[in-house]
Amino acid sequence: MSDLKKSASSLRKEATKLKKRTGISQHEALDVIAKKYQQPNWKAVLKAEAESLAKTRPAKKQSRNFMDDDDVAATDSDHQLERNEDLPSDLKFNIAKNQAYFVSKGLEFSMFEPTITGLNKSILDATIPVRTHFDAADFHCFSQQKQGPEHKVVKRAFFVTPESTTETTVRLYRPITKHGDPRMWFPKLGGFANATEQIAIVILNDSLYLFNFSRINFAQISNDDHIGSFINEYQRSQSSIAEELLAKLRDLSKSPIPSTVDADTAIGRAIETALGIEINSSKQPDYKGIEIKSGRAKRKNRSNLFAQVADWTISPLSSSEAILDKYGYQRGEDFKLYCTTSALKPNSQGLQFFYNVHNDLLIEKHKDGEAVAIWPGKLLRDRLLEKHAETFWISAKSVFINSVEHFQLTSVIHTKKPIQTQLLPLIESGVITMDHLIKRKVTSAGKTQVSEKGPLFKINKRDLNLLFPAPITYKLID
C-alpha cells in the first residue's frame, strides 16, 4: 500500500479500538487513523490499497499452447524469447483501471496477449475466456467447428484507438494437429499491438472490436473520439429492453398506482399488475430478462457472490463430508473445515485453486498435488448470473386516496448483470476466493450431523468494480 505499512483490515481494527476508547463514530475513527498514517481520509486508504494490490497481483501467464503443436514446432530459443517475468507494476495498474472502466460501462469483454512467436507466425490461441465470450455472444462455437483449413471461418473485426477504427478480419480455425486446439488470427495485428501487450475483445453486431489496454488510459477518453463513440453505440445496443421498461415506469409515475392486495408484497404486486405482468411463483426474471424489485431500493453491496458446491460426479472427493474427513480439524466439540481457498498460494490446510484452461475446470488441490474438488467453469458462470440478474430497484412512496393505499413511483436504480467473462480470470488472479464452511457436530440426540454453509465464493468490496457495472439511478418524478 502506498506510504502504508499496514493493510486496510488492520487499520480498521485500530479504528474500532479508537471508537470504543473515545466514543466517536466509526466514520470519524477511520479518518483519524487514516491521518495517523499520512492519508487525508479513509477513502484515500482504500484507494491506496486497491492500487497496491493491482500492482502486486501477478499478471496472467501467456497462452503458448500453439508453440508445442507439430505445425509450429517452436524451439527452446523461441520459448526463451517470450515473456517469463511479471509485467511492470505501473502497467498492471493501468490495465486494472481499464478493466474496471470497461466493467463500469457494462462491456462484456475477454483478453488475450500476443507472443513474439505468435506475431511472427500469425497465430493466437483462442483461450477458454475468449471461447466462453464467443459462445455467450453467439459469435462462434469452436466445439462445433471441424479441424482443417477448409473449415476456417472468417468474420469482421476492427482495431479501435481514440483516433481511428480500422477494419480487419478475424480468422477462426482448428488446425490438424493434436486435438485441434482453437486458434484465431487478426491480419495486421502487429501494427496494433506488440508482444506482451494486453488486448481486450468486445463483440458488437457479430463483429469483434479490439482495444489495447496496455497503451491507453480509458478513463481519459472523450465521448467524441472513436473509443467513446463505440462505447456509446454498445450501450445503446444493450439497453433497448431497459429503456422500454423505464419508459413504462415513467408513464406509471404520472399518477399513483392503486394497491391490489393488503400484504407486505403490495408494492410489487401493484407495479407488476400495472405493467401487465402475470403474478406467479416462477423464478424467471419479471420483465424480458429484468428482475423488478420494489420498496426502498438500495444496491446490495455484500462480499458474498454465491454459494456453489463442486460437481461431485467429476470430483475426486464426492461430498463436502469427504472433504471434511480428509482435511478438517478439531475445534472444541466440533470437527470443522473453515478456511479460504485462493489461487495464489495454499491455505493453512494446504488447499489451493488451479484453473485448467484447456478444459475450463476450476480444481481445488492439496499442496501434495492431490485433487480435491472440481467446478466446471460454466457451472460457476451460470450460478453467478442466476444469483445476480439485471434488476430494476423501484422506490415508491405510499399515499391514501379515498381510503385505498396507492403507490407513487419515485425513482429506479438499475443494476446490470455481472460481466461473466471476468469470473474465472478473477478467480485465477486471486481476486475472488472461496470459503469452506463445513462442520460436524454432535446433536442433542447424540448423533453426528454435517452441515455445509458454502462453499462461498467471495470478492472484496473494493474489487466489485472488476465484475459489476456501475448502477444507474433514474428519477421518475421531480
C-alpha positions in Angstrom: 0.0 0.0 0.0 1.4 3.4 -1.0 3.0 5.1 2.1 1.5 2.5 4.4 3.0 -0.5 6.1 -0.4 -2.0 7.3 -3.4 -3.3 5.4 -6.8 -1.6 5.5 -8.1 -4.5 7.5 -5.6 -3.9 10.3 -6.2 -0.2 10.3 -9.9 -0.8 10.5 -9.3 -2.8 13.7 -7.3 0.0 15.0 -10.1 2.4 14.3 -12.6 0.2 16.1 -10.4 0.3 19.2 -10.2 4.0 19.0 -14.0 4.3 18.7 -14.5 2.2 21.8 -11.9 4.2 23.7 -13.1 7.7 22.8 -16.8 7.3 21.9 -16.5 8.8 18.5 -18.3 7.3 15.5 -16.7 4.6 13.4 -16.5 7.0 10.4 -14.6 9.6 12.4 -12.3 6.9 13.9 -11.4 5.7 10.4 -10.5 9.2 9.2 -8.4 9.7 12.4 -6.5 6.5 11.8 -6.0 7.4 8.1 -4.4 10.7 9.0 -2.2 9.0 11.5 -0.7 7.1 8.6 -0.3 10.3 6.4 -3.5 9.7 4.4 -6.1 12.6 4.0 -9.1 10.3 4.8 -10.3 6.7 4.9 -11.3 6.8 1.3 -7.7 7.5 0.4 -6.6 4.5 2.4 -8.9 2.2 0.4 -7.7 3.7 -2.9 -4.1 3.3 -2.0 -4.6 -0.4 -1.0 -6.5 -1.1 -4.3 -3.7 0.5 -6.2 -1.1 -1.5 -4.3 -3.0 -4.8 -4.9 -3.4 -4.1 -8.6 0.3 -3.6 -8.9 1.4 -6.7 -7.0 -1.1 -9.3 -8.3 0.8 -11.4 -10.8 -0.2 -11.0 -14.4 -1.9 -13.9 -16.2 0.5 -16.2 -17.9 0.8 -16.1 -21.6 -1.0 -18.8 -23.6 1.6 -20.7 -25.7 -0.3 -23.9 -26.4 0.2 -23.4 -30.2 4.0 -23.3 -29.8 4.1 -27.0 -28.9 2.0 -28.1 -31.9 3.6 -30.0 -34.8 2.8 -27.4 -37.3 4.7 -24.7 -35.3 7.4 -26.7 -33.6 8.8 -23.9 -31.6 12.4 -24.3 -30.3 13.7 -23.8 -26.8 15.2 -20.5 -28.1 11.7 -19.4 -29.1 10.3 -20.1 -25.7 13.2 -18.2 -24.1 12.3 -15.1 -26.1 8.8 -15.0 -24.7 7.7 -13.2 -21.5 8.7 -15.2 -18.5 8.6 -12.4 -16.0 5.7 -10.4 -14.5 4.6 -7.2 -16.1 5.8 -3.9 -14.7 3.7 -2.8 -11.7 2.6 0.6 -13.2 1.5 -1.2 -16.4 -0.6 -3.7 -14.4 -2.2 -0.9 -12.5 -3.2 0.8 -15.8 -4.6 -2.4 -17.2 -6.6 -3.0 -14.0 -8.0 0.5 -14.3 -9.0 -0.1 -17.9 -10.7 -3.4 -17.0 -12.7 -1.7 -14.2 -13.6 1.1 -16.7 -15.0 -1.4 -19.2 -16.9 -3.3 -16.5 -18.4 0.0 -15.2 -19.7 0.7 -18.7 -21.2 -2.8 -18.9 -19.0 -4.0 -21.7 -18.6 -7.8 -21.9 -15.0 -8.5 -22.9 -12.2 -11.0 -22.9 -8.5 -10.6 -23.0 -5.5 -12.0 -24.9 -1.8 -11.4 -25.1 0.2 -11.8 -28.3 3.5 -13.6 -28.1 6.6 -12.9 -30.1 6.3 -16.2 -31.8 2.6 -15.7 -32.4 3.1 -12.4 -34.1 5.9 -13.8 -36.3 3.9 -16.8 -37.3 0.4 -15.2 -37.3 -1.1 -17.4 -34.6 -3.0 -16.8 -31.4 -4.5 -19.3 -29.0 -8.3 -18.9 -28.7 -8.2 -19.4 -24.9 -11.1 -20.5 -22.8 -12.0 -16.9 -21.7 -12.2 -15.9 -25.3 -14.1 -19.0 -26.4 -16.5 -18.5 -23.5 -17.1 -15.0 -24.6 -17.7 -16.1 -28.2 -20.2 -18.7 -27.1 -22.1 -16.4 -24.8 -22.5 -13.8 -27.6 -23.4 -16.5 -30.2 -20.4 -15.2 -32.2 -18.6 -18.5 -32.9 -18.6 -22.0 -31.4 -15.2 -23.8 -31.7 -16.5 -27.0 -30.3 -18.7 -27.4 -33.3 -16.0 -26.5 -35.8 -14.2 -29.2 -37.6 -10.4 -29.4 -38.0 -8.5 -28.3 -41.1 -8.1 -25.1 -43.2 -11.2 -25.9 -45.3 -13.4 -25.3 -42.2 -11.8 -22.0 -41.3 -14.3 -19.2 -40.6 -13.6 -15.5 -41.4 -15.5 -12.6 -39.8 -15.2 -8.9 -39.5 -13.0 -7.3 -36.8 -11.8 -3.8 -36.0 -8.8 -2.2 -34.3 -10.1 0.7 -32.2 -8.0 3.6 -31.0 -9.0 7.1 -29.9 -8.1 8.4 -33.4 -9.4 5.6 -35.7 -11.4 2.5 -36.2 -9.6 0.3 -38.7 -11.3 -2.7 -40.3 -9.6 -6.1 -40.4 -10.8 -9.7 -40.1 -10.6 -12.5 -37.6 -9.7 -16.0 -38.8 -11.1 -18.8 -36.6 -9.9 -22.3 -37.1 -8.8 -25.6 -35.6 -5.5 -27.0 -37.1 -5.0 -30.6 -38.0 -2.7 -31.2 -35.0 -3.1 -32.9 -31.6 -6.7 -32.1 -30.5 -7.1 -29.2 -32.9 -6.8 -26.6 -30.2 -8.8 -23.5 -31.3 -6.9 -20.7 -32.8 -7.5 -17.2 -34.1 -5.7 -14.5 -36.0 -6.2 -10.9 -36.9 -4.3 -9.7 -40.0 -2.1 -6.6 -39.3 -2.3 -7.2 -35.6 1.4 -6.4 -35.4 0.6 -2.8 -36.3 -1.9 -2.5 -33.4 -0.1 -4.4 -30.6 3.3 -5.6 -29.6 4.1 -8.9 -27.9 3.1 -8.9 -24.2 0.5 -6.1 -24.6 -2.9 -6.8 -23.2 -5.7 -6.7 -25.8 -9.4 -6.7 -25.0 -12.1 -8.1 -27.3 -15.7 -6.7 -27.4 -18.4 -8.2 -29.6 -21.0 -6.0 -31.3 -23.2 -6.8 -34.3 -21.4 -10.1 -35.0 -18.1 -8.3 -35.2 -15.0 -8.1 -33.0 -13.6 -4.8 -31.7 -10.1 -4.8 -30.3 -8.7 -2.3 -27.7 -5.1 -2.1 -26.5 -5.3 -1.9 -22.7 -1.5 -1.5 -22.4 -1.3 1.8 -24.3 -4.4 3.8 -23.4 -5.9 5.2 -20.1 -9.6 4.7 -21.0 -10.8 6.9 -18.1 -9.3 9.9 -20.1 -11.0 9.2 -23.4 -13.6 11.5 -24.9 -17.2 10.7 -25.8 -16.5 12.1 -29.2 -13.4 10.0 -30.1 -13.6 6.6 -31.7 -13.5 4.7 -28.5 -16.1 6.9 -26.8 -18.3 6.6 -29.8 -18.1 2.8 -29.8 -18.9 2.6 -26.1 -22.0 4.8 -26.6 -23.1 2.6 -29.5 -22.5 -0.6 -27.5 -24.6 0.7 -24.6 -27.4 1.7 -26.8 -27.5 -1.7 -28.4 -27.7 -3.4 -24.9 -30.3 -1.0 -23.4 -33.4 -1.4 -25.6 -35.3 -3.5 -23.1 -34.2 -1.4 -20.2 -35.3 1.7 -22.0 -38.6 0.1 -22.8 -39.2 -0.8 -19.2 -38.0 2.6 -18.0 -40.4 4.4 -20.4 -43.3 2.3 -19.0 -42.4 3.2 -15.4 -42.1 6.9 -16.2 -45.6 6.7 -17.6 -46.9 4.9 -14.5 -45.3 7.5 -12.3 -47.6 10.2 -13.7 -50.2 9.1 -11.1 -50.3 6.9 -8.1 -51.0 3.1 -8.6 -53.7 1.5 -6.5 -52.8 -1.4 -4.3 -54.3 -4.7 -5.3 -53.6 -6.6 -2.1 -53.2 -5.9 1.6 -49.8 -7.5 2.3 -46.1 -6.9 2.5 -45.8 -7.6 -1.2 -48.4 -4.9 -2.1 -45.9 -2.6 -3.8 -44.5 -5.3 -6.0 -47.9 -6.7 -6.8 -49.3 -3.3 -7.8 -46.4 -2.5 -10.1 -46.4 -5.9 -11.8 -50.2 -5.7 -12.3 -49.8 -2.2 -13.8 -47.2 -3.5 -16.1 -49.4 -6.4 -17.2 -47.1 -9.0 -15.7 -48.9 -12.2 -14.6 -48.4 -12.9 -10.9 -46.8 -16.4 -10.4 -44.1 -18.2 -8.5 -41.7 -18.5 -11.3 -38.0 -17.8 -10.6 -37.6 -16.3 -14.1 -36.9 -12.6 -14.4 -40.1 -10.4 -14.3 -39.8 -8.3 -17.5 -38.0 -9.7 -20.6 -34.9 -10.8 -18.6 -35.0 -7.9 -16.0 -35.9 -8.5 -12.3 -38.2 -6.0 -10.7 -37.7 -5.2 -7.0 -39.7 -2.6 -5.2 -39.6 -0.8 -1.9 -36.8 1.4 -0.5 -34.3 0.3 -3.1 -30.6 0.1 -2.2 -27.9 -1.8 -4.0 -26.7 -4.9 -2.2 -23.0 -4.5 -1.9 -22.1 -7.6 0.0 -18.8 -9.5 -0.4 -20.6 -12.9 -0.9 -21.0 -13.6 -4.6 -22.7 -17.0 -4.5 -22.6 -20.5 -2.9 -21.9 -23.4 -5.2 -20.8 -26.9 -4.3 -18.4 -28.7 -6.6 -19.6 -31.1 -9.3 -19.4 -34.3 -7.3 -19.7 -36.5 -10.3 -16.2 -35.5 -11.5 -14.6 -34.6 -8.2 -12.1 -36.9 -6.6 -13.8 -36.4 -3.2 -17.5 -37.0 -3.7 -19.0 -34.8 -1.0 -18.4 -32.0 1.5 -18.3 -34.6 4.2 -15.5 -36.4 2.4 -13.5 -33.2 2.2 -14.1 -32.6 5.9 -13.0 -36.1 6.8 -9.7 -35.6 4.9 -8.8 -32.0 5.6 -10.8 -31.0 8.7 -9.6 -30.3 12.2 -11.0 -30.5 15.8 -12.1 -27.2 17.4 -13.7 -27.7 20.8 -16.6 -30.1 20.4 -16.8 -29.6 16.6 -14.8 -31.1 13.8 -14.7 -28.4 11.1 -13.1 -27.1 7.9 -13.3 -23.3 7.9 -10.7 -21.9 5.5 -10.3 -19.7 2.5 -9.1 -21.2 -0.8 -7.2 -18.9 -3.2 -5.4 -19.4 -6.5 -2.4 -17.5 -5.2 -1.0 -19.9 -2.6 -2.0 -22.9 -0.4 -4.0 -22.1 2.8 -3.4 -23.4 6.3 -4.8 -26.8 5.3 -2.7 -27.0 2.1 -5.6 -26.3 -0.3 -5.3 -24.1 -3.4 -7.1 -23.4 -6.6 -5.8 -24.2 -10.1 -7.5 -23.3 -13.3 -7.3 -25.9 -16.0 -7.6 -23.5 -19.0 -7.8 -26.3 -21.6 -10.9 -27.9 -20.1 -12.3 -24.9 -18.3 -12.2 -26.5 -14.9 -11.5 -24.9 -11.5 -9.7 -27.5 -9.5 -9.0 -27.4 -5.8 -5.8 -29.3 -5.0 -3.8 -30.1 -1.9 -0.2 -29.0 -1.8 0.9 -32.6 -2.2 -0.7 -32.5 -5.7 -3.8 -34.5 -5.0 -7.0 -33.1 -6.5 -9.9 -32.5 -4.0 -12.9 -30.9 -5.8 -13.7 -29.7 -9.3 -16.1 -27.0 -10.6 -16.8 -26.7 -14.4 -16.4 -23.0 -15.4 -19.8 -23.0 -17.0 -21.4 -24.1 -13.7 -19.8 -21.1 -11.9 -20.7 -18.6 -14.6 -24.3 -19.8 -14.7 -24.5 -19.6 -10.9 -23.2 -16.0 -10.9 -25.7 -14.9 -13.5 -28.5 -16.7 -11.7 -27.7 -15.0 -8.4 -27.1 -11.6 -9.8 -29.7 -10.8 -12.5 -30.1 -7.5 -14.2 -32.5 -5.7 -11.8 -34.7 -2.5 -11.6 -34.9 -1.5 -7.9 -38.0 0.7 -7.8 -38.7 3.2 -5.0 -42.2 4.3 -4.2 -44.0 6.2 -1.5 -47.3 5.2 0.0 -50.3 7.6 -0.3 -54.0 7.0 0.5 -56.7 8.1 -1.9 -60.3 7.5 -0.8 -59.0 5.2 2.0 -57.3 3.0 -0.6 -53.5 2.7 -0.5 -51.7 3.9 -3.6 -48.0 3.9 -4.6 -46.3 6.8 -6.2 -43.2 5.7 -8.1 -40.3 8.0 -7.4 -37.1 6.5 -8.7 -35.3 3.5 -10.1 -31.8 2.1 -9.6 -30.7 -0.1 -12.5 -28.1 -2.7 -11.6 -26.8 -4.7 -14.6 -25.8 -8.3 -14.6 -22.1 -9.0 -13.8 -19.5 -9.4 -16.6 -19.4 -13.2 -16.7 -16.3 -13.5 -18.8 -14.3 -12.0 -16.0 -15.3 -14.5 -13.3 -12.7 -17.2 -13.9 -9.9 -14.7 -14.6 -10.6 -13.0 -11.3 -10.5 -16.4 -9.5 -7.3 -17.3 -11.3 -5.7 -14.0 -10.2 -6.8 -14.4 -6.6 -9.3 -11.5 -6.6 -12.2 -14.0 -6.0 -11.7 -16.6 -3.3 -13.8 -19.4 -1.8 -14.6 -20.2 1.8 -15.2 -23.8 3.0 -17.7 -23.7 5.9 -18.1 -27.4 6.8 -18.7 -28.7 10.3 -19.6 -31.9 12.0 -21.2 -31.6 15.4 -23.0 -33.9 17.9 -26.7 -33.2 18.2 -28.7 -33.2 21.4 -29.8 -36.7 20.5 -26.2 -37.9 20.4 -26.0 -38.2 16.6 -23.4 -36.6 14.4 -24.5 -34.1 11.8 -22.5 -32.5 9.0 -23.5 -29.0 7.8 -22.1 -27.1 4.8 -22.8 -23.3 4.6 -20.8 -22.9 1.5 -18.7 -23.2 -0.5 -19.0 -19.4 -0.6 -17.3 -17.6 -3.5 -16.4 -14.2 -2.3 -14.9 -10.9 -3.5 -13.7 -8.0 -1.5 -16.0 -5.0 -1.8 -13.2 -2.8 -3.1 -12.9 -5.2 -6.2 -16.6 -5.3 -7.1 -15.9 -2.8 -9.9 -13.9 -5.5 -11.6 -17.1 -7.7 -12.0 -20.2 -5.4 -11.8 -21.1 -2.4 -14.0 -21.8 0.8 -12.1 -25.5 1.2 -11.1 -27.5 3.9 -12.7 -30.2 5.9 -10.9 -33.2 7.4 -12.7 -35.6 9.9 -11.1 -39.2 9.3 -12.2 -40.7 12.4 -10.7 -39.2 15.8 -9.8 
